[in-house]
Amino acid sequence: MPAVVYRGANDLRVETLPVPKIGARELLVKVAVCGVCPTDIKKIHYGTVPPPRVFGHETAGTIVRVGSEVRKFKVGERVALHHHIPCLKCHACRHGTFAQCEQYKRTGITAGFEPAGGGYAEYVRVMPFVFPGVVKIPNRNTFLEGAMLEPVNTVLKAVKRLRLLRGDIVLVAGQGPVGLMFTRLLALHGANVIASDLLDSRLKFAREFGAKWLCNPQAEKDSTNKLQSLPDLVDRVTRGRGIDAAVIAVPSDDVVRETQALLRGGGQILLFSHTRRGEQTQLDLATICVDEKDLIGSYSADILLQKDVARLVFSRRLDVRRLITHQFPLAQTAAAIELASHPTPQSLKIVVGQLLRAQ
């Protein structure tokens, strides 16, 4: 089968691999589509894990083979996959920090080599411990929607980490695919969203996804209208109180520091894109201690939210189809990752796969 194999930093090769053999308690799924995720991009660009591997974990496809002991699934069913599942029993799980669970850190889907998701291949083997994350796709919905369940889950998990009341004002810094999902879910949650981004095209999208106020920080530098600046906008709409929370959906330390000054006492800043280890920054720690401005993070998904996520996506209350702007064939995965790494005003979510219409 064709597969895109990671052979080292910035080295992806289309190779022919054997179709994975499955055990009696496993599934074989033919991949229809797989989203390009920033976490995989970082691994590829910086070579943070040893090769060879087949990445890709935002995966949807069709079950083509079922192990002899599997009863829950059938050949021909269209499914969305989830590559990390916690044990729900360990110390980390009892505290609800599923991403810190040792089982969660294992990857239960592979196309070959060390399990790494495998979605950038024609077939993947699905291990039984991740079966709780396999979701059947309704007939009315597309593979594209199925592939988006995993990223939507990570965003919903983060939203639920914020202590929000209906009507609270929340800044979402960055309106890429992730930021737009935050904007929509926060709006559905009853928050009033300030959306900021350097691209006006994305801000227009943010308005359609429920943002109440828009700000282009780059434009403010070129404008003589002070009301265009983010601090003045925050001061005006909050009547000087400061925002209740902020989601940092861009890996910018400057944005974190700037946002800290815009937060009311007792508010929260949530980091979502600072996933590269070893980077350090300066913060005024007294704002955290004395002003009680919480700095928190959120990483990966919460399997307990999977049913809620499926309802949001499959009902199209969060219409993820609108976020997908580019589809690449599997052989052009490197080009898809390049575009996702250097987005244009026209690009949002990028996917690859063995599909033309994503049905």
C-alpha positions in Angstrom: 0.0 0.0 0.0 1.2 3.6 -0.5 2.3 5.5 2.7 4.1 8.7 3.5 7.0 7.7 5.7 8.9 10.2 7.9 12.6 9.5 7.5 13.9 12.4 9.5 13.5 16.1 9.9 11.7 17.5 6.9 12.1 14.2 5.1 8.8 12.6 4.0 8.9 9.9 1.4 6.1 8.2 -0.5 6.9 4.5 -0.1 5.2 1.1 -0.5 4.5 -0.7 2.8 2.7 -4.0 3.4 -0.9 -3.7 4.4 -1.0 -4.1 8.2 -2.0 -7.5 9.5 -4.5 -7.4 12.3 -5.0 -9.6 15.3 -8.2 -11.3 16.5 -9.2 -8.2 18.5 -8.3 -5.5 16.0 -9.6 -3.6 13.0 -8.3 -2.8 9.6 -9.5 0.6 8.3 -9.1 2.0 4.8 -8.3 5.6 5.2 -10.5 8.1 3.4 -9.1 11.3 4.8 -6.7 12.5 7.4 -6.3 16.1 8.7 -2.9 17.8 8.9 -2.3 18.6 12.6 0.2 21.2 14.0 1.6 18.7 16.5 2.6 16.3 13.6 4.1 19.3 11.7 6.4 20.1 14.6 7.6 16.6 14.9 8.3 16.5 11.2 10.0 20.0 11.0 12.1 19.6 14.1 12.8 15.9 14.0 11.7 15.4 17.7 11.0 11.7 17.4 13.1 9.0 15.8 12.2 7.7 12.3 10.7 5.8 10.6 7.1 6.6 11.3 3.8 7.2 9.5 2.1 10.2 11.0 -1.5 11.4 10.7 -4.1 11.0 13.5 -7.2 13.0 12.5 -8.4 10.0 10.6 -11.7 8.7 9.1 -12.3 5.8 6.8 -14.1 2.5 6.2 -13.7 -0.8 8.2 -12.5 -3.4 5.7 -11.5 -6.2 8.0 -12.6 -7.2 11.5 -10.8 -9.5 13.9 -12.5 -12.8 14.7 -13.2 -11.7 18.3 -14.5 -8.2 17.5 -18.3 -7.9 17.9 -18.9 -4.1 18.2 -17.9 -3.2 14.6 -18.7 -4.6 11.1 -17.0 -4.5 7.7 -18.3 -1.6 5.7 -18.9 0.8 8.6 -17.7 4.3 8.1 -15.8 5.5 11.2 -13.8 8.3 12.8 -10.7 7.2 14.8 -9.1 8.3 18.0 -5.5 7.3 18.5 -5.1 8.1 22.2 -7.4 6.6 24.9 -6.7 6.9 28.7 -7.1 3.9 31.1 -9.5 5.9 33.3 -8.0 4.1 36.4 -4.5 5.5 37.1 -3.6 8.4 39.3 -3.6 10.9 36.4 -7.0 9.7 35.1 -8.5 9.9 38.6 -7.5 13.6 38.6 -9.0 14.0 35.1 -5.6 14.8 33.5 -6.0 12.1 30.8 -3.2 13.4 28.6 -0.7 12.5 31.4 -1.9 8.9 31.6 0.7 6.4 30.5 -1.7 4.4 28.4 -2.9 7.7 26.8 0.6 8.4 25.7 0.6 5.2 23.7 -0.6 5.4 20.2 -3.2 2.7 19.3 -3.3 3.2 15.5 -0.5 2.4 13.0 0.3 1.9 9.4 3.6 0.3 10.2 6.8 1.0 12.2 6.4 2.6 15.7 2.7 3.5 16.0 2.2 7.2 15.2 -1.3 7.5 13.9 -0.8 6.1 10.4 -3.4 8.3 8.7 -0.9 9.2 5.9 -1.3 5.8 4.5 -3.9 3.7 2.6 -4.7 1.4 5.6 -4.3 1.5 9.3 -4.5 -1.1 12.1 -6.6 -0.1 15.0 -5.8 -1.7 18.4 -8.5 -2.7 20.9 -7.5 -0.3 23.6 -8.5 2.7 21.4 -11.9 1.2 20.4 -13.7 3.5 22.9 -12.6 6.4 20.6 -14.0 4.8 17.4 -17.1 6.7 16.3 -19.5 5.6 13.6 -20.2 8.3 11.0 -23.9 8.8 10.3 -25.1 8.4 6.7 -25.8 12.1 6.2 -22.3 13.1 7.2 -19.0 13.0 5.4 -15.6 11.5 6.1 -14.3 15.1 6.4 -16.6 15.7 9.3 -15.5 12.4 10.9 -11.8 13.4 10.6 -12.5 16.6 12.5 -13.9 14.9 15.6 -10.4 14.6 17.2 -9.4 18.3 16.8 -12.8 19.5 17.9 -12.5 17.4 21.0 -9.3 19.0 22.0 -10.9 22.5 21.7 -14.0 21.5 23.6 -11.8 20.1 26.4 -10.0 23.4 26.6 -13.2 25.5 26.6 -14.4 23.4 29.6 -11.2 24.3 31.5 -12.3 27.9 31.5 -14.5 29.2 34.4 -17.0 31.1 32.3 -20.4 32.6 33.0 -22.8 33.4 30.2 -22.0 36.8 28.8 -18.3 36.8 29.8 -16.0 38.4 27.4 -13.3 36.1 26.0 -10.4 37.0 23.7 -9.4 34.3 21.1 -6.0 35.3 19.8 -5.4 33.6 16.4 -8.2 32.7 14.0 -6.7 29.8 12.2 -8.7 26.5 12.1 -8.2 26.0 15.9 -9.0 29.6 16.8 -12.1 29.5 14.7 -13.3 26.4 16.5 -12.7 28.1 19.8 -14.6 31.1 18.6 -17.6 29.0 17.6 -17.7 26.8 20.7 -17.3 29.8 23.0 -20.1 31.6 21.3 -22.3 28.4 21.6 -21.3 28.4 25.3 -22.7 31.9 25.7 -19.5 33.9 25.7 -19.0 37.2 23.9 -15.9 36.7 21.8 -13.2 39.2 20.8 -11.4 37.6 17.8 -7.9 38.8 16.8 -5.8 37.8 13.9 -3.4 39.4 11.4 -5.5 38.3 8.4 -8.7 40.2 7.7 -10.0 37.2 5.7 -9.9 35.1 8.9 -11.5 37.8 10.9 -14.4 37.9 8.5 -14.7 34.1 9.0 -14.6 34.7 12.8 -17.6 37.0 12.6 -19.5 34.3 10.8 -18.5 31.8 13.5 -20.0 34.0 16.2 -17.3 36.6 17.2 -18.9 39.8 18.5 -15.8 42.1 18.1 -12.8 41.8 15.7 -9.3 43.2 15.9 -6.3 43.0 13.5 -3.3 44.0 15.8 -1.2 44.6 12.7 -3.7 47.1 11.4 -3.7 49.0 14.7 0.0 49.9 14.1 -0.9 51.6 10.9 -4.1 53.3 12.1 -4.6 56.6 13.7 -7.9 55.5 15.1 -7.1 54.4 18.6 -10.4 52.4 18.9 -8.8 49.9 16.5 -6.1 48.9 19.0 -6.8 45.8 21.0 -6.2 47.5 24.4 -8.6 50.3 23.6 -11.2 47.8 22.2 -11.0 45.7 25.4 -11.2 48.8 27.6 -14.3 50.0 25.7 -16.3 46.7 25.5 -15.5 45.7 29.1 -15.9 49.3 30.5 -12.4 49.1 31.9 -12.8 45.9 33.8 -10.7 43.7 31.5 -11.5 40.5 29.7 -12.7 37.5 31.7 -10.5 35.0 29.8 -8.2 34.6 26.8 -7.3 31.7 24.6 -3.9 31.9 23.0 -4.2 29.9 19.8 -0.9 31.1 18.3 2.5 30.2 19.7 3.5 33.8 20.5 5.1 34.8 23.8 4.4 38.4 23.0 0.7 37.7 22.7 0.7 36.0 26.1 2.4 39.0 27.8 0.1 41.5 26.0 -2.9 39.5 26.9 -1.9 39.2 30.6 -2.3 43.0 30.8 -5.8 42.9 29.3 -7.1 40.3 31.8 -9.2 41.3 34.8 -8.1 40.2 38.2 -9.2 36.6 38.7 -9.4 35.9 35.0 -7.7 33.1 33.0 -5.3 32.8 30.1 -5.3 29.4 28.4 -2.3 28.3 26.3 -3.2 26.0 23.5 -0.4 26.3 20.9 2.8 26.4 23.1 3.7 22.8 22.5 7.4 23.0 21.7 9.5 22.1 24.8 12.5 24.1 26.0 11.2 27.6 25.2 11.1 30.1 28.0 9.6 33.6 28.5 9.4 36.3 31.0 6.1 36.9 32.9 5.2 39.2 35.8 4.5 36.5 38.4 2.8 39.0 40.7 -0.1 39.2 38.3 -0.6 35.5 38.8 -0.1 35.6 42.6 -1.5 38.9 43.7 -4.0 39.6 40.8 -5.0 35.9 40.7 -4.7 35.8 37.0 -4.5 32.1 36.2 -2.2 30.8 33.5 -3.4 27.4 32.4 -2.8 25.0 29.5 -4.8 22.4 27.7 -3.4 19.6 25.5 -5.0 16.8 23.5 -8.5 15.4 24.0 -10.9 14.1 26.6 -12.6 10.8 25.6 -15.4 11.5 27.9 -16.5 14.4 25.7 -16.6 12.2 22.5 -20.4 12.0 22.4 -20.8 15.7 22.9 -18.3 16.4 20.2 -20.0 14.0 17.8 -23.4 15.8 18.4 -21.8 19.2 17.8 -20.1 18.1 14.5 -22.7 15.7 13.1 -25.6 18.1 13.8 -23.5 20.8 12.2 -24.0 23.3 15.0 -20.2 23.5 14.5 -20.0 23.1 10.7 -16.4 21.9 10.3 -16.9 21.5 6.6 -16.5 25.3 6.3 -13.0 25.1 7.8 -11.6 22.7 5.3 -10.2 24.7 2.4 -7.6 22.4 0.8 -7.6 18.6 0.0 -4.5 16.9 -1.2 -4.0 13.4 -2.5 -1.9 11.2 -0.3 1.1 11.4 -2.6 1.2 15.2 -2.0 1.2 15.0 1.8 4.5 17.0 1.9 2.9 19.8 -0.1 -0.1 19.7 2.3 2.2 20.0 5.3 4.1 22.9 3.7 0.9 24.8 3.1 -0.4 24.1 6.6 3.0 25.4 8.0 2.9 28.6 5.9 -0.8 29.4 5.6 -2.1 31.9 3.1 -5.1 34.2 3.5 -7.1 31.6 1.6 -6.1 28.5 3.6 -7.5 27.1 6.8 -7.7 23.4 7.5 -5.7 21.1 5.2 -6.5 17.4 4.7 -5.0 14.5 2.7 -6.3 11.2 1.7 -7.6 8.7 -0.8 -10.7 10.7 -1.7 -12.2 13.0 -4.2 -15.5 14.0 -2.7 -15.0 12.9 1.0 -18.2 10.8 1.0 
